[in-house]
Amino acid sequence: MTMTTVRSRILAFLDLAHCSYRIQGNKVLTQNAELSFAADHLTINREGKPERTMPYQKLNLDKMLFLLNAQAERRP
């Protein structure tokens, strides 16, 4: 997977899930997470959780999207 592919899939998912987000350069900011895209990895910062850096080739996108959606549903 490439940065462009991962970013496109994440943005499409956020649109389908009706999650609000902002794009700032190579970052996608949601209500619950900050996703930073680099050439070879994705870094995820979530409130109360340690920062996670994952290479694109090892990224389990379905699991990550599920976690983002689950957090969004829990918040009012």
N, C-alpha and C positions, 0 to 999 in steps of 0.2 A: 504494500500500500504506500501511496505517496501522500505528502502533506495536502495537496490539492484534493485528492480523493477523500481523505479522512475529513477534511474541513467541509467539503460539500455534503457528505453524508450526515455530519453532525448538524449542520445548518438546516438541511431538509428535515431531519428528525425534530429539531426544535420547532420548526414551522408546523409540522403535522401535529405535534403535541401542544400547540398553541402556547409555548413557553416564550416569554419575552426575553430578548437579548439585545446586546449592543456589540458592535464590532469596533475595536480600536486597534488599528494596524494588524498585527498578527495575533491579537487576543480576541476571544469571544467571551463576553461577560454576561452571565445569567444571574438570576436572583440569588442562586445558591453556590455558584462556582465560577472560577476564572480558568479558561482554557487557553493556554499559550502554545502556539504552533511554531516549532523550529524546523530546520531542514530535515532532521532525522528523528525527531521525537515530539511527543505531546506532553506538556506539563499541566497537571490539574491541581488547583488550589481550591479546597472547600473549607468553609468555616468549621473550626473544631477538629479538623482532620489534618494529618501530615501531608505535605506536598508530595505528589506522585509524578515521577517522570517515566514515561513508557516509550520505547522505540515503536515506530509505526508497524513494523513487521510482527511485533509481539502483542499488539493492541487487540484486546477483545472488545470490539466496538459495540456489539450487542449488549454485553454486560455493562459497559460504561454508560450507554444510553439509557438502559433500564435504571441504573442508579440515579442518573440526572432526573429522570422522570419521576421516580419514587420520591426523591427529595422535594420536587416541585409540588407533588400532590399533598405532601405532609404539611407544607407551609400554608398559612391562610392567605 
